[in-house]
Every structure is written in structure tokens, then in C-alpha cells.
């Protein structure tokens, strides 16, 4: 967490994890310098590595170019049980991508989306996700802009 990883450093770490395999929890939070190559490497790790159950990517560089990389892997039912996405400004198209990626995922149980500036429209998308995805048991939406209409 908060290691100032860039693409090259993150790729090296993800390759080591894939090679040595004992990791079940990965925390990459507070690394805002992760670029597309790092997110591609993380997606590759999640796709190939079948022991990772906990991923924390709070306050990272998720945006319109990197969020689809993560969401494609989530759609494939990677082994993640807990996903922390707090403070990534996931409102709008990023929430739509996340809902698309999790709609058929049957393994994720805990999803943390606090501090993302989510709007009532985002809440409606997440509500539709909860109807189709029965595995999510905890959805953390604290400190967002949901208002009464979003709740």
C-alpha cells in the first residue's frame, strides 16, 4: 500500500506473485501512478492465478481506459471474494462497467464502493446488479452522493 508503484514496478510484483503463488490477499491501494500496462498485468494475474481472494485497489488510477480491463476479469468469475474500490471516482460509465463485469460473477461477496461520488443514477445501476447477482452479501456505499432517490 502506498508504495509509489509505476507500471514497471507493478508488472514485476504481479509476475512474482504469479510465479510464487502463496498470495491470497493483494493490496495495491494508494498507488496513483499505475498505468494501462500495470492494469493489464493485474488483469492477467487475476485471470491466471486462482488463489487470490482479496484485492484492494483503493485510491488508484482507475479510469475509462483501465476500468474495463478489471471488469472483463470480474466477468470471467475470477476467485476474488472481496474487492475494495473506494475513493476511485467510479461514477457514471465506470459504475456501468463495474455492474457489467459483476452481473454474472458468482464468487464476489464483499464489494466496497465508499467515497466514489456515486450518484442516484449509479445507485440504480447497483440496485439492478443486486437483483441479478446473488453472491454479493456486503455492498459498502458510505460517503457517496446517493441522496434519497438513489437509496
C-alpha positions as CSV (number, residue, x, y, z in Angstrom):
1,X,0.0,0.0,0.0
2,X,1.2,3.5,-0.9
3,X,4.4,2.3,-2.5
4,X,4.5,4.7,-5.4
5,X,4.4,1.8,-7.9
6,X,4.6,2.7,-11.6
7,X,3.8,0.3,-14.5
8,X,7.2,-1.4,-14.4
9,X,7.2,-2.0,-10.7
10,X,3.7,-3.2,-10.6
11,X,4.3,-5.6,-13.5
12,X,7.3,-7.1,-11.7
13,X,5.3,-7.5,-8.5
14,X,2.4,-9.2,-10.3
15,X,4.7,-11.6,-12.1
16,X,6.4,-12.6,-8.8
17,X,3.0,-13.3,-7.3
18,X,2.0,-15.4,-10.2
19,X,5.3,-17.4,-10.0
20,X,5.4,-18.0,-6.3
21,X,1.6,-18.4,-5.8
22,X,1.2,-18.3,-2.0
23,X,-0.6,-14.9,-2.0
24,X,-4.4,-14.8,-1.2
25,X,-4.6,-11.1,-0.4
26,X,-3.2,-8.3,-2.6
27,X,-3.2,-4.6,-1.5
28,X,-2.2,-2.1,-4.2
29,X,-4.0,0.8,-2.6
30,X,-2.9,4.4,-2.8
31,X,-0.8,3.9,-5.9
32,X,-2.0,6.6,-8.4
33,X,0.9,6.1,-10.9
34,X,-0.4,2.7,-12.2
35,X,-1.0,3.0,-15.9
36,X,-2.6,0.8,-18.5
37,X,0.3,-1.7,-18.6
38,X,0.0,-2.3,-14.8
39,X,-3.7,-2.8,-15.1
40,X,-3.2,-5.2,-17.9
41,X,-0.7,-7.2,-15.8
42,X,-3.1,-7.2,-12.9
43,X,-5.9,-8.4,-15.1
44,X,-3.6,-11.2,-16.4
45,X,-2.7,-12.2,-12.9
46,X,-6.4,-12.3,-11.8
47,X,-7.2,-14.4,-14.9
48,X,-4.4,-17.0,-14.4
49,X,-3.9,-17.0,-10.6
50,X,-6.6,-19.0,-8.8
51,X,-5.8,-18.3,-5.2
52,X,-6.3,-14.5,-4.9
53,X,-9.4,-13.9,-2.8
54,X,-8.9,-10.3,-1.7
55,X,-8.0,-7.3,-3.8
56,X,-7.6,-3.7,-2.5
57,X,-7.2,-1.1,-5.2
58,X,-8.4,1.9,-3.2
59,X,-7.2,5.3,-4.4
60,X,-5.6,4.1,-7.6
61,X,-5.7,5.2,-11.2
62,X,-8.9,3.5,-12.4
63,X,-10.4,5.5,-15.2
64,X,-12.2,4.9,-18.5
65,X,-9.2,3.2,-20.1
66,X,-8.3,0.9,-17.2
67,X,-11.6,0.0,-15.5
68,X,-12.7,-2.2,-18.5
69,X,-9.6,-4.3,-18.0
70,X,-10.5,-5.1,-14.4
71,X,-14.2,-5.6,-15.2
72,X,-13.5,-8.2,-18.0
73,X,-11.7,-10.4,-15.5
74,X,-14.5,-10.0,-12.9
75,X,-17.0,-11.1,-15.6
76,X,-14.9,-14.3,-16.0
77,X,-15.5,-15.2,-12.4
78,X,-12.0,-14.8,-11.0
79,X,-11.5,-16.1,-7.5
80,X,-12.0,-12.8,-5.7
81,X,-14.3,-12.8,-2.7
82,X,-13.5,-9.2,-1.5
83,X,-12.9,-6.2,-3.7
84,X,-12.1,-2.7,-2.4
85,X,-12.6,0.1,-4.9
86,X,-13.0,3.0,-2.5
87,X,-12.1,6.6,-3.5
88,X,-11.7,5.9,-7.2
89,X,-14.4,8.3,-8.5
90,X,-16.3,5.5,-10.1
91,X,-19.4,7.4,-11.0
92,X,-21.0,7.2,-14.4
93,X,-19.5,5.0,-17.1
94,X,-17.1,3.4,-14.6
95,X,-20.1,2.2,-12.5
96,X,-21.7,0.9,-15.6
97,X,-18.6,-1.1,-16.4
98,X,-18.4,-2.5,-12.9
99,X,-22.1,-3.6,-13.0
100,X,-21.5,-5.2,-16.4
101,X,-18.4,-7.1,-15.0
102,X,-20.1,-8.3,-11.9
103,X,-23.5,-9.2,-13.3
104,X,-22.6,-12.9,-13.9
105,X,-19.9,-13.2,-11.3
106,X,-20.9,-15.8,-8.7
107,X,-17.9,-15.6,-6.3
108,X,-17.5,-12.0,-5.2
109,X,-19.1,-11.5,-1.8
110,X,-17.9,-8.1,-0.4
111,X,-17.8,-5.0,-2.6
112,X,-16.6,-1.7,-1.1
113,X,-17.5,1.4,-3.1
114,X,-17.3,4.1,-0.4
115,X,-16.1,7.6,-1.3
116,X,-16.7,7.3,-5.0
117,X,-19.0,10.2,-5.6
118,X,-21.7,7.8,-6.7
119,X,-25.0,9.5,-7.9
120,X,-28.6,8.3,-7.7
121,X,-28.2,7.0,-11.3
122,X,-25.2,4.9,-10.2
123,X,-27.3,3.6,-7.2
124,X,-30.0,2.4,-9.7
125,X,-27.4,0.5,-11.7
126,X,-26.0,-1.1,-8.5
127,X,-29.6,-2.0,-7.5
128,X,-30.1,-3.8,-10.7
129,X,-26.8,-5.6,-10.1
130,X,-28.1,-6.9,-6.7
131,X,-31.2,-8.3,-8.4
132,X,-29.1,-10.4,-10.8
133,X,-26.1,-11.2,-8.7
134,X,-27.0,-13.2,-5.6
135,X,-23.5,-13.7,-4.3
136,X,-22.8,-10.2,-3.1
137,X,-23.6,-10.1,0.6
138,X,-22.0,-6.8,1.5
139,X,-22.2,-3.6,-0.5
140,X,-20.4,-0.6,1.1
141,X,-21.8,2.7,-0.3
142,X,-20.8,5.1,2.5
143,X,-19.9,8.7,1.8
144,X,-21.4,8.9,-1.7
145,X,-23.9,11.3,-3.2
146,X,-26.8,8.9,-3.5
147,X,-29.5,11.1,-2.0
148,X,-33.0,9.9,-1.2
149,X,-33.7,9.0,-4.8
150,X,-30.7,6.7,-5.0
151,X,-31.5,4.9,-1.9
